[in-house]
Amino acid sequence: MSDALKHECGIALVRLLKPLEYYKEKYGTAFYGIQKMYLMMEKQHNRGQDGAGFASIKLDVDPGQRYISRVRSNHAQPIQDVFKQINERISEELKAKPEIADDIHKIKSEIPYVGELFLGHVRYGTFGKNSIESVHPFLRQSNWMHRNLILAGNFNMTNVKELFENLVELGQHPKEMADTVTVMEKIGHFLDKEVMQLYQDCKAEGYSKREASPVIAERLDIAKILARSAKNLDGGYAMAGLLGHGDAFVFRDPAGIRPAYFYQDDEVVVVASERPVIQTVFNVPFESVQEIDPGHALIIKKNGKVSMNQILEPTVKKACSFERIYFSRGSDAEIYQERKNLGKLILPAVLDAIDSDTDNTVFSYIPNTAETSFYGLVEAAQDFLNQRKNNYILENRNTLTAETLQELLAVKIRTEKVAIKDAKLRTFITEDSSRDDLVAHVYDVTYGVIKPEDNLVIIDDSIVRGTTLKMSIIKMMDRLNPKRIVIVSSAPQIRYPDCYGIDMAKLEGLVAFRAALTLLKERNLYHIVDEVYAKCKAQENFADKDVVNYVTAIYDQFTPEEISDKIAEMLSSPEIKAEVKIIFQKVEDLHIACPKNLGDWYFTGDYPTPGGNRVVNRAFMNFYEGKDARAY
């Protein structure tokens, strides 16, 4: 994506179902689980590079032995740093005690991180904070083994304030108002209650305190704890938790907004945020990797029993479409085809923009994530050209010569790589004029492939703020002297903030919103802005379920094409010689291309949870009141 866009996050969980000796004998190492976790996290580095964390639990250890290990990093390369620390610690222990190298029991008991249950996390810090305290997994400690809770997640809650206040009402004193902390403490509260109730039951049945501990672990009802904890959650989430004695869970929101996949065989249970990660790391076929159902939790008991339990009633599935457009790795078989379809479906609009003149058009893309949709666009363009050739041959079959036919068949769709990002360029100067000049050179261009009569079509994943287009890409493309520059977004216009994980919290940062405001001013309709504000303000203290998204009225006066044309005008500048056009995907075609991921609230304003409407109204009020603040 030409505009930098961050989101949260990626999770990885591995539970070994066999004794460590089994993996040593079959795979040659007692560190099998750690190695797989490294691969699982590294294969998801696209989901977060601000921080990484790893936690492990050893099952069935004696009292006094450390059974939980955790390491986190916010270094420049956090995944490598985490596993560097792990490997150094393991190497130090083995160097100091070479006699235990082949003794699996002693390796497990004496070396940290070696265990049967592992949880990993990679994150982007969408709130601007990247301290080590913000890096998952989080840990809630206790001397009671089953009260230890480790939590990591890919989520944002829209009602953090409400959740925080609920904890205060319960008598707690949370250390900060952050969604991970509040969710962890909420689960921890009901975990404590369940453990105490089970202890009382055991006591009544004649168990001693020591005897009660394994009984409590066996009887602990994770689904019940999660159902009580999740009652008031509003947001998009896939959260993973480990309990100190060895139970584990991964819980997904009722609308399936954030992704979670799992695989199970007789050796392992594995969870990740993306399907191909599991396919690659464990060499299993596409159909062996399943989605965790929305509103359900995959629960792995200490004894190895695995179940899928409904925690909350599933709603209409609104899985995040940006996962398919941009965030997830394109190596997933379905996502690869969906991205190609995004390119194919937008060709008719491209042909309109270039007057169907494919002979004098060069097709390219903004590196590198738009490459797959580019292939789809070019395939569709080739089909169009082939049809044009067929029609010509049929119409002129009686007069067609071999020379003319050869010339006709030689005509091809022209593709070039014209935009090359200079990854090493850094804007180290803060003075605006100097910095703008540096930003303009973030992309290099390939000279000599564009003729003055050519259209230059560039496809991008999405256009969010438009800053890089205005400051860099359009200026650099214009140096090639094309007749027309057509910027194509494989996603629709982003009109509304996201509150479920993507870093789009402010309306005024969205170029589509700025374009709509400009049109309102030009057409003497700006009073609509005041009316929308009044309606938003009137429901400021409404319950979330009663809040209506009135911000849609800002866009209702205009067609998508009118807003696109205004965006093109805003992102161009007087020195640009070429005509500039900008084309966005239709929402209807997005749904055709990505039929399983219908979450489109950033395009349509149709939020999948009640908290979304409150967030968009708050974002609009912040804009109107001139407050530089997040809406959630």
N, C-alpha and C positions, 0 to 999 in steps of 0.2 A: 504494500500500500504506500502510495507516495506521501500521504500524511502519516506521521508517526502516531500509532494508536496502541495503547496498552490495555490489558485485561487480566483478570485473575481467573485462574491459576492452573496448575496441574498436580494431580495426585497419583501416587503409586503405592500399592499395597501388595505384599507377598506373604502368604502363610504356607509354610512347609508342613505337609501332612505326614511325612515319614520321619523317623529318627535321623539325626545328622549323619550317623554311620552309613545310612543308605546312600546319601548324596556323595559321600566320600568314596564309597565303593563304585557307584555308577558313573559319577562325573569327575572323580579324582580330587575332590576338594570339599572340605567342611565349610568353606566360605561361599558355597553355591548361592545361598540367598542374598548375600551382600553383593555378589557379582551381578546377579539378575536385577537387583535394585539399582545398581549403577547404570545399567543399560536402560532400564525403564525410565529413569529420571533424565538421562542424557537424550533419549529419544523424544523427550517432551520439553527440551530446552526452549523450543519455540513458544512455550506457554508462559515462560517467566525467566528472566535473567537478572532480577534484582536481588534475589535471595533463594536459598535452598536449605532444606533441612531433612534429617534422617533420624528415625527412632527405631529401636529394636527391643524385643522382649524375649527373655529366656523362659521357657516353661519348666515347671516342676523343679525349681532350685531350692536348696536348703535355706532356712532363715539365716540372715547374716550375709548372704551372698547377694551381690548386686545383680538385679535381673532386668533393670531398665537402663538403656543407654540412649543418649540423644546428642546430636551435634548439629549446629546450624551455622550458616555463613551468609554474610552480605558482601563478600569480596567481589571483585570484578568478574571472576569466573567461579560462581558459588558452588556449582555442582562438583567441579574438579577439586575445589578447596575442601569441601565436605569429605570426599572420598580420599583425598590426600591425608587428611587428619586421621581418618579411620585406618588407612593402610599403614601409616607411620606408627600408630598405636599398636596395631596387630604385630607389625615387624619388630617393634621394641620388645614386646612380650615374648615373642618366639626366640628372639636373640638372647634374651635374659634366661629363658627356660627352654633350651633346645630339646630337652628330653620329652617335652609334651607334644612335639610336632605330630606324632602319629597316634596320640591318645585323645580321641574325640571327646571323651567325658571331661578331661582336664582342660581341653581347649575351650569347651563351652563354659565351664565353671570359672576359669581363670582369665579369659580374654574377653574384653568388652566387645559389644556389637555382634557377637556370634550368638545366634538364637534361632527361633522358629517363626517369629512374627515380626514383620518389618513394615514401616510406613515412611513414605517420602513425599516431599512437596517442593514444587518450584513456584515462584511468585513474581508478579509485577506489583510494584507499590503504587496503586492507582490513587492513593490519597496523598501522595507526595512524601510519605514517611518511609524511610528505608533503614531504620535502626534495627539492630539485631533482635530487639524485643518484639518487632513486628513480624519476624520470620517464623513460619510454621515448621514443624508441629509445636503446638502449645502443650504444656504439661501441668496437670493438677495433681499435686503429690499428697500422699497419705501413708501412714504406717500400716494401714489395712490394705493388703494387696489388691483387693477388688475395688477399692475406692480410688486407686490411681487411674487417671484418665489422660490419654494423649489424644489430641485432636488436631486435624489439619483439614483444610477444605478449599474448594473452589467456589466461593460464594460472596455475595453482598446481600445484606439485609436492609430493607427499606425502613424498618421500624426499630432501629437500634435503641433510640431513646425510650420507647415503650418497653422494650425488653429489659433495658437497664433499670427502669423504674419498677418493673415487676420483681427484679432481684432485690431491690431496696425494700420493697414491701415484704419480702420474705425474711428480712432481717440481715441480709448480706451487705457487704461493703466492697463492691467490685473495684479493682484497682484502676480501671479506665473504662470509658464508654466506647468500646470497639466491638464490632460484631462478633469476632472470633472469641473474645473474652466473655461476652455476655452469653453466647450460645454454649460455650464450654461450662460456664458456671451454672447455667440452667440445667444442662444434662447432669452436671455434678450434683446439683441439689437433689434431683429425683433419684440419682444413683445412690446417694447417701440414705435417702428415705427407704429405698428398696432393700439395701443391705441391712439396715437396722430392723426392718420388719422381718426379714428372713432370719436374722440373729435371734429375735424374740421367738420366732417359730421353733428354731433349733433348740433354744433354751427350754421351751415348753416340752420338747420331745426328749429331753434328757441329755442332749449333747453338751460336752464341755466347750469352753470358749475355743480351745485349740481344735477340737474335733469339728466345730461348727464351720470353720473357715472353708474347707473343701466342699462342704455341703452347700454353703452359700454360693460359691462359685458355680456349682452345677445347676442350682435352681434359679440363678439370676435371670430374669426375664428382660432381655435387652429391648425387645419390641415394645414392651409395656413402658419401660423407661423413656424410650424415644417418643412414643405417642404422647406421654404426659409433657415431655420437654418441648415438643414441636407444636403444641397447640396454638400458640400465637405467632409463630414465625411467618414473616412475609418477605419473600425474596426469591432469588434463584440460587440454588445450592446443590453441591455434591460434597458431603462431608464424611470424612473417615475418622474412626475412633478406635483406639486400642485400650483395653482394660488391663491392669497390671497382672492379673492372673492368667490372661491369655485369650479372653473373648475379643472379638473384633466386629466392626460393622462399617458399612458404607451406605449412607442415606441420601436419597435424591428428592428434590422438591416435587410437589404434586403436578406442576405443569411441565416437568422435564426440561426446564430452561437450561440448566448446566448439565453437561454430558458425564456419563460414567458407564464403563464397560467391564465385563468380568469373564474369566475363563476358569474352568475347574476340571481337574482330572484326579487320578489317585495319588499324585505327588504334590500338587500345589493348588492353591486358590489364588487368583491374581486379579487385581482391579487397577484400571488406569483411566485417564480422562479421554484417551483416544484408542480406537480399535487396532490400527496397524501397529501400535507400540507393542501390544500383546502378541499380535501375529508374528512380528519380527523377532522379538526377544525369546519367545517360546516356540517358534517355528510351527504354528498351528494355522489351520485354514480359516478363512473369513467366517464361515458358518459356525465355527466352534466358539466364537467370541460373541457373547450376548450383552444386550443393554440391561442395566438395572432399571426396573420399571419405575416410572414416575410415582412419587408418593410411597415408594417401597424402600426397605432396607435389606441389603444382603448381609446376613448375620452369620458369623463363623464362631461357633462355640469352641471352648478350649479342647473339647473332646474330638474336634474335627467335623462335627455335624454342620452342614451348610443349609441355610433356608432363605427364602425370599419372603419377607413379611410386609404386609401393607401397614404403614404407619399413619398416613393421612389419606383421605379420599382423593384419588387422582382427579384433576380438572381436565379441561380441554388441553391437549398437548400443544405446548408452544415452545418447542426446542429452539434455541438461539440460531437464527439463520446465518449470523456472522461466523459461527463455527464452520459452516460449509463454504462460505464465500472467502474466508481469509484465515481464521485462527488455526484450525486444525491442519495437520500435515496432509498434503494432497496425495499421499501414498495410499490412503484409504480408497478401496475400489469404488465405493459409492460416491465419495466426495470428488474423486478425479472425474468421473462421468458427469456429476452435477456441475462442476466448474466448466467443463467443456460445453454443457448445455446452456449455461449462462452466456457464453460467447456466441453460440449459435442463435439463440433467441433474440439477441439484440441486433443481428445483421439487418433486418428490414429498416430499422431506424438509421443505421449507418448508411445504407444505400440511399435513403432519402437525403441525407446530409451531403453526400458526394454526387448526387444526381445520377446514381447508378453507374458512374464512370470508374469501373474497376481497372481499366487499362492505365489510367493516370492516377493511380492511388497506391501508396505504399502502406502496408499494415505492420504495426509493431506493438510493443507493450512496454510498460514500466517494469523493470526487473524487480523481484524475480517471481513473486507470488502470483502475478497475473498471467504467467506464461501458459497455464493450462486453459484458461478462458480464451486466451489468444489463439490456441490451437483450435478450439471450437469455432471461434469467429472465422478463422481462415478456412476451415473445412466447409463451413456454410457458404463462404464467399466463393470457394472453388465449385461447389454445387451450383451456385447461381451462374457462374461463368460457363460451366459445362452445359447448363440448360440453354444459355444464350447461344453457344456453339451449335447445339443440336437444332435449335430453331432456325439458325442461319443455313445449316446444311439442308434441312428439309425444304426451306423456302427456295433455295438456289440449287437444288439437286440436279436440275437439267443443264445448268450452265457452269457448274463448279469444275474448276481445273485442278490438276494435281498440285500446281504451284500455289493456288489460292488455298487449297485444303491444308497444305503444309504450313502456310503462314497462319492460318486460323488455329491449327493445333498447337502452334508454338506459343500462342498467347497464354500466359500464366498469371496467377495472382502473385503480386510482388510483395515479398516480406523481407524485412531487414531488422536488425537489432540496432536501433538508432539512439536509444537512451541507455547510458551506462553510468551507474551510480559510483561515485568516487567515495568508497566506504571510509577512506582514511582522512577525508577532509573534515576539519573541525572548525566551528565558528568561535574562535577564541577571543575575538574583539567584541566588546559590548556596545560600543558607539554605534547608533542605529545605521547611519549611512555606510560605514565601513562593513558592518555586519551584514547588511542587505546585499552588498556586493559579493561577499563570501558565499552567502546562501544561494545566490544565483548560479554558483558554480558547483553545487552539490552533484549535478548530473553533467556528464560529458556527452557529446553527440558524435555520431559517425558521419563524417563529411563525404560528399561525393556520390551519395546514393539517391538524392532527391533532385528532381528537375523543377524548374520554375512553374511548370504547368501542373505539378502534382498536388494531390491531396495527401496529407499525412495523417493517418488514423492511428491513435495510440490508445490501447485499452489498459485500464487500471482496475484494481479490485473495487475501490470505493473512493469517493471524494467526501471528506469530512469537513475540514476547515478550509481547504483550498490554498493554504499558505504556500506549500511547496510548488503547486502548479503555478501560482502567480509569480513567486519570487524566483523560480528556477526553471521548471520544465518548459513552460510556454516560451519563455525568453530564449532558452537554449534551442528549442525546436525551430523557432523563428530564424535562427542563424542559418538554417539549411535552405531558407528562401522558398518554402512551399507556397502554393496558392492558398491553401486552406489547411488549418490544423483542427482536427476533430478529436477531442478527448472523450473517450467512452468509459463510463463506469459500469462494471458488471453488476453493481448493486444499485438499488433505487436511491433517491435523494434521502439523506439522513436529516430528518426534520425535528426529532425529539431527543431529549437526553436518555441515556441508559442508566439504570439503577441496579442492574443485576450482575455487574462484574466488569463491564467495559468502561474505559476512562472517557466517558462523554457526559459530564455532569452539568455543563453550563450551556444554555441555549444560544447565547450570543457568540459562542465559538463556532457554531454550525453555519456554513456558508449558505445553505438553503434558507435558514431562518433570516439571515441578513438580507438575502435577496428578496424574500417576501416582504420584509419591512420596507425596503427600498421601493418596491412596487406599490405598497400601500401609500407611501408618501407621494409618489409620482401621480397617483390616481386620486389624490385627495380622499383617501379612505383610512387615514391614520387614526381616526376616532375609534376604529375597531380595536386598536391596541388598548386604548383607555377602557373600552367596554370589557375586553377580556380580563384586564387587570381587576376591574371592579367585581367581576364574577368570581375570579380566583380568590380575591380577598374576602369575599362574603362567605366562602366555605373553608376558610383557613382553619377553623376549629371543628370542622365536621369529622365524624368518624370516617376512616378510610373507605369503608364500603359505600358511603354516601357521596363521595367526591366524584365529580365529573371532570373530564379533560376538556376544558374550554379553549385550550391553546390551538386546537384544530381550526378554529375560526380564522386564525392568522393566514392560513393557506387556502381556505375555502373559496376565496374570490378569484383564484387563478388556476389555470391548467398547469399540469407538470411541465409542459413545453415552455410556457411563459416564464416559469421560475428558472428552468434550465437556460433559456436565452439570457435572462438577467444575470445568472451566475457567470455565463461566458463573458458578458460585458464587464462584470466586476473583476474578473480574474485576468482580463486583458489589460493592456496599458497603451498609451498613445504611441509609444515607439514600436509596437508590434505591427509589422507590415502585413502579415497574413490574416485572412479572415479566421476567427476563432469560433468554433461550435463546441458545445458540450452536450453529450447524450447520456441519459441515465436509463437503467433497466426499469421496466415496468414491474410493479409489485405483483401483478397477475402472472407475469412470466417468471419472476423469482419463485413463486409457489409451484409453477410447473417444473422448473429445474430442480428445486429442492423440496420435494413433496413431503418429506418426513420432518422437516425443520421449518415449521410455519410461524415461528416467533418473529414478528416483524414490527414490533412497537416503535423502534427508532425510525421506521419509515412511515408508519400509519398512525401512531399514537394509540394503538389498541394494546394497552398494557395487560399482561397476563395475571397480575395480582392487584388487589385494591391499592396497595402502597404505591404503585406506579403512577396512578393519577395524582396522588398527593405530591409526588416528587416533581412531576412535570409542571404542576401549578406553582410549586415553591420555586422552581427554576425560573419560571416566567416572572414571578413577583421579585425575585432577586435581580433579574435583568431590569425590570421596570423601575425598581427603587435604587438602582445603581450599586447594588451590593456585590462585591466580588467574593462570592461564597458558594460552596457546594450545596446542592439541594437535598442531600441525604448524608 
